């Protein structure tokens, strides 16, 4: 056996030695190879140092290996490879060992770098335009978003922290969990579920947050340790500028009508009826004169067509309607 063939697999033996798996015969062969010349001994020392430092990294750094490796792979795909020409004076085995050292340095460097970066939790966001939208959360809770509204939550931590950030208006039908509270955040205001369904209205331009409870209870936490408990049928408002938190005398029965288009009007002024219907249907109901706005009506509508609703209102109040250019105008001199 030639001297070159005797040490043909020396890199494998070094790896086994560093891993503590080399046999007595392999250890003797390694010592023999190291004693041949100083460069062999120096090469072994360098690989041994690299192995020791990498092991220390694995112990001391709490890393997400899957995330780090995916980022390393992504970086490798995006980075142009460096081509090192092989000189004829060096054999292939030496170049492979050098390449292996560079790869190890790159991998452990990347793992260390990415492990020190904060792991970003991907945010899930739902937003609406000119129509309402229903969505189901991972825990089974259901949310109906009104027009021009949005919610956001961290998907990675939602199972441990059910926190929803709201802009606009939404109706929440919450799946209650005593161990993990359901919280809606609007700026510094928090609405905490205590087994309930409720509505939160918090459009930016209004400066007022209105919380209306349909069933169960909620707890509202505001600045300066202010808090209010609301039961079914109760409502509270919070002024974002003055930080004033107060209960309302009564809840708006149509607070969540945008969700199911069920309207309950009890001796309600026609001007308020028209505003509510226009907001939800996006319709253009008009009055021929302001006096008609004082007419009062008691009626219930359950997801009817806006044209049919207008006809019922006109018939009930003894008015007539005129349709033109997408608008419906109530006309008359007085109400019944």
DOKOL-386948 format. One line per field, with one value per residue (C-alpha): chain; z, x, y; residue number from 0. Coordinates in steps of 0.02 Angstrom, whole numbers. Layout:
cadena <- c(A_...)
pz <- c(Z_...)
px <- c(X_...)
py <- c(Y_...)
num <- c(NUM_...)
END
This chain:
cadena <- c(A_A_A_A_A_A_A_A_A_A_A_A_A_A_A_A_A_A_A_A_A_A_A_A_A_A_A_A_A_A_A_A_A_A_A_A_A_A_A_A_A_A_A_A_A_A_A_A_A_A_A_A_A_A_A_A_A_A_A_A_A_A_A_A_A_A_A_A_A_A_A_A_A_A_A_A_A_A_A_A_A_A_A_A_A_A_A_A_A_A_A_A_A_A_A_A_A_A_A_A_A_A_A_A_A_A_A_A_A_A_A_A_A_A_A_A_A_A_A_A_A_A_A_A_A_A_A_A_A_A_A_A_A_A_A_A_A_A_A_A_A_A_A_A_A_A_A_A_A_A_A_A_A_A_A_A_A_A_A_A_A_A_A_A_A_A_A_A_A_A_A_A_A_A_A_A_A_A_A_A_A_A_A_A_A_A_A_A_A_A_A_A_A_A_A_A_A_A_A_A_A_A_A_A_A_A_A_A_A_A_A_A_A_A_A_A_A_A_A_A_A_A_A_A_A_A_A_A_A_A_A_A_A_A_A_A_A_A_A_A_A_A_A_A_A_A_A_A_A_A_A_A_A_A_A_A_A_A_A_A_A_A_A_A_A_A_A_A_A_A_A_A_A_A_A_A_A_A_A_A_A_A_A_A_A_A_A_A_A_A_A_A_A_A_A_A_A_A_A_A_A_A_A_A_A_A_A_A_A_A_A_A_A_A_A_A_A_A_A_A_A_A_A_A_A_A_A_A_A_A_A_A_A_A_A_A)
pz <- c(0_-50_74_-18_-13_172_212_75_201_332_329_379_520_583_584_681_802_838_862_985_872_807_842_920_751_673_815_786_599_635_749_617_483_597_631_445_432_522_393_432_617_589_480_615_749_644_612_795_847_724_788_970_938_837_978_1098_986_986_1176_1214_1081_1079_893_777_666_537_516_510_384_272_276_239_91_30_45_-49_-191_-201_-185_-335_-307_-288_-405_-339_-473_-421_-440_-508_-364_-236_-237_-238_-59_10_-86_-24_155_130_50_195_319_225_219_406_444_332_405_588_556_476_618_746_651_625_802_869_763_838_766_680_707_548_565_490_431_364_288_203_72_27_95_256_279_398_452_571_692_732_898_815_862_723_672_556_493_442_290_286_439_479_611_641_751_769_704_790_965_945_1032_1189_1174_1088_1052_907_848_772_660_611_669_702_786_889_928_1043_1086_1272_1353_1540_1527_1377_1375_1211_1199_1071_1067_1001_1038_1228_1256_1288_1278_1366_1334_1479_1373_1255_1088_1070_947_944_841_826_665_664_614_756_903_1000_1037_1068_1145_1142_1224_1146_1261_1409_1483_1436_1537_1467_1523_1486_1533_1715_1771_1724_1695_1667_1666_1537_1534_1394_1332_1398_1305_1345_1253_1267_1208_1139_1166_1340_1395_1469_1491_1525_1511_1396_1456_1324_1184_1001_948_772_824_733_592_466_515_474_408_546_594_745_747_896_881_790_695_507_489_600_507_341_407_475_313_203_308_295_122_41_-24_-56_36_38_110_4_156_328_418_363_465_624_574_687_640_728_615_599_441_416_271_148_-13_12_-117_-20_144_68_7_180_263_138_159_349_358_215_104_-77_-153_-309_-387_-494_-529_-399_-259_-171_-108_19_-20_72_178_342_423_482)
px <- c(0_68_82_-52_-176_-143_-207_-341_-484_-398_-536_-663_-552_-532_-721_-744_-606_-685_-853_-776_-809_-635_-564_-392_-319_-392_-322_-149_-163_-215_-65_47_-24_-5_177_220_232_182_48_-49_-41_-93_-239_-300_-287_-390_-527_-527_-547_-689_-778_-759_-824_-972_-1018_-1013_-1132_-1254_-1255_-1260_-1376_-1561_-1594_-1737_-1636_-1771_-1792_-1604_-1574_-1715_-1637_-1465_-1535_-1623_-1462_-1366_-1491_-1476_-1287_-1176_-1055_-870_-766_-593_-481_-393_-207_-123_-1_-136_-235_-426_-439_-352_-468_-621_-563_-536_-707_-784_-706_-779_-951_-947_-896_-1035_-1169_-1127_-1105_-1277_-1355_-1278_-1333_-1513_-1528_-1492_-1628_-1804_-1919_-2058_-2232_-2332_-2483_-2650_-2757_-2934_-2998_-3159_-3200_-3377_-3457_-3463_-3366_-3374_-3220_-3183_-3037_-2926_-3017_-3189_-3240_-3334_-3310_-3417_-3324_-3424_-3375_-3203_-3143_-2999_-2935_-2761_-2687_-2525_-2554_-2401_-2456_-2646_-2669_-2589_-2643_-2808_-2779_-2867_-2824_-2973_-2996_-3174_-3320_-3344_-3466_-3384_-3465_-3332_-3295_-3263_-3107_-3081_-2894_-2861_-2962_-3018_-2962_-3004_-2882_-2922_-2770_-2747_-2925_-2954_-3120_-3108_-3236_-3318_-3418_-3519_-3559_-3531_-3503_-3359_-3371_-3207_-3190_-3038_-3127_-3253_-3132_-3260_-3261_-3433_-3448_-3620_-3654_-3785_-3760_-3651_-3529_-3374_-3246_-3179_-3006_-2952_-2810_-2776_-2845_-3022_-3137_-3320_-3416_-3554_-3694_-3812_-3911_-3784_-3670_-3521_-3425_-3243_-3172_-2998_-2944_-3013_-3002_-3176_-3263_-3450_-3603_-3746_-3926_-3982_-3910_-3947_-4056_-3985_-3802_-3764_-3891_-3748_-3712_-3882_-3987_-4115_-4187_-4295_-4373_-4482_-4565_-4408_-4395_-4395_-4234_-4144_-4223_-4162_-3986_-3974_-4036_-3925_-3771_-3799_-3874_-3772_-3937_-3991_-4156_-4209_-4346_-4437_-4442_-4360_-4529_-4552_-4398_-4500_-4622_-4607_-4622_-4625_-4573_-4459_-4368_-4275_-4154_-4282_-4239_-4216_-4352_-4475_-4426_-4454_-4626_-4675_-4617_-4715_-4872_-4860_-4838_-4958_-4819_-4774_-4603_-4517_-4370_-4244_-4057_-4034_-4119_-4285_-4372_-4514_-4645_-4799_-4865_-4889_-4878_-5018)
py <- c(0_170_311_410_265_239_413_418_429_534_666_534_476_656_677_514_564_733_649_524_374_331_157_129_86_245_351_278_314_493_522_447_566_718_676_673_863_1022_1068_908_944_1125_1072_952_1088_1207_1080_1031_1214_1240_1085_1140_1317_1253_1136_1282_1379_1235_1231_1417_1483_1442_1437_1396_1279_1255_1442_1472_1334_1396_1570_1497_1402_1559_1656_1521_1529_1718_1730_1706_1560_1597_1488_1443_1370_1209_1218_1064_1060_1016_856_846_786_940_1055_959_980_1167_1183_1088_1210_1360_1278_1243_1422_1489_1376_1406_1592_1599_1499_1616_1772_1718_1651_1825_1903_1915_1783_1879_1811_1828_1939_1894_2039_2049_2209_2261_2389_2439_2280_2180_2018_1871_1775_1632_1640_1490_1461_1454_1632_1722_1903_2009_2161_2313_2417_2498_2401_2286_2166_2101_1965_1867_1692_1617_1668_1669_1501_1575_1757_1790_1974_2060_2236_2326_2476_2519_2413_2229_2110_1972_1805_1735_1555_1575_1504_1536_1503_1616_1778_1854_2036_2171_2315_2489_2596_2590_2528_2343_2250_2083_1947_1858_1735_1842_1919_2104_2246_2370_2528_2624_2721_2835_2994_2982_2982_2881_2693_2618_2444_2362_2194_2080_1929_1884_2010_2108_2203_2367_2422_2600_2717_2761_2592_2640_2492_2453_2289_2278_2149_2102_2252_2378_2497_2607_2742_2793_2958_2925_3106_3143_2960_2975_2807_2803_2693_2739_2737_2614_2509_2544_2398_2407_2416_2252_2266_2273_2091_2014_2160_2138_2308_2349_2522_2568_2738_2797_2960_2936_3036_2909_2763_2831_2862_2684_2606_2714_2670_2483_2463_2600_2667_2846_2870_3052_3163_3292_3408_3411_3405_3223_3177_3200_3062_2910_2728_2559_2417_2266_2218_2055_2062_2132_2222_2409_2446_2338_2422_2594_2541_2476_2638_2744_2638_2642_2831_2876_2943_2917_2877_2936_2841_2932_2914_2777_2875_2849_3006_3004_3134_3199_3339_3246_3076_2964)
num <- c(0_1_2_3_4_5_6_7_8_9_10_11_12_13_14_15_16_17_18_19_20_21_22_23_24_25_26_27_28_29_30_31_32_33_34_35_36_37_38_39_40_41_42_43_44_45_46_47_48_49_50_51_52_53_54_55_56_57_58_59_60_61_62_63_64_65_66_67_68_69_70_71_72_73_74_75_76_77_78_79_80_81_82_83_84_85_86_87_88_89_90_91_92_93_94_95_96_97_98_99_100_101_102_103_104_105_106_107_108_109_110_111_112_113_114_115_116_117_118_119_120_121_122_123_124_125_126_127_128_129_130_131_132_133_134_135_136_137_138_139_140_141_142_143_144_145_146_147_148_149_150_151_152_153_154_155_156_157_158_159_160_161_162_163_164_165_166_167_168_169_170_171_172_173_174_175_176_177_178_179_180_181_182_183_184_185_186_187_188_189_190_191_192_193_194_195_196_197_198_199_200_201_202_203_204_205_206_207_208_209_210_211_212_213_214_215_216_217_218_219_220_221_222_223_224_225_226_227_228_229_230_231_232_233_234_235_236_237_238_239_240_241_242_243_244_245_246_247_248_249_250_251_252_253_254_255_256_257_258_259_260_261_262_263_264_265_266_267_268_269_270_271_272_273_274_275_276_277_278_279_280_281_282_283_284_285_286_287_288_289_290_291_292_293_294_295_296_297_298_299_300_301_302_303_304_305_306_307_308_309_310_311_312_313_314_315_316_317_318_319_320_321_322_323_324_325_326_327_328_329_330_331_332_333_334_335)
END
